[in-house]
C-alpha cells in the first residue's frame, strides 16, 4: 500500500510539473499567435465525401469554418464526421452535421490563449472560430496550439 501511495504521489508531482511548464509556455500568449490563420472554409451545401478524408487524415485543418455567402454560419470537424457512417457521406450535406454558429463559442485574436484553450476544452469541438471586428481571422485548434507550444518550447529550451 505504501508503494502504491508513493507511485501515485510521484505521478501526481510529474503531472503538476508538466502543467506548470505548459502554463509557463502559454503565459501571455494571445489566441492570434496560436490560431490556424490559413483558413480552410467550406460551403454548407457540399456533401461530406468532398472533404471528409482530408480532415480525418490531417491534410487540412481538423476544423473548418462553414461559410454561406461569405458569412460564418457554423463549424465542422472530425468529431462531426466520425458521427456519420462513411457510406452516408455522399448523401449528407455539411449543413446537416455542422455545429451551428449559435452553439459555437467564438474567441477574439487578442484573447489570452489560456482563455481560448479553456473554451475549446469546454466546447468539445475540434476548433473554434477566431473573430474580430473585421470578421473571421482564423480557427483555434488543438493542433495549432500544440504547434505553437512546440515552437515556444524549442525557443526556450524547455523539454515537453
Secondary structure, DSSP 8 states (H G I E B T S, - for coil): -HHHHHHHHHHHHHHHHHHHHHHHHHTT-BHHHHSB-S--EE-TTSBGGGTHHHHHTTSS-SEEEEEETTEEEEEEEHHHHHTS-GGGGGG-BHHHHSEEGGGS--B-TTSBHHHHHHHHHHHT-SEEEEEETTEEEEEEEHHHHHHHHHHHHHHHT---
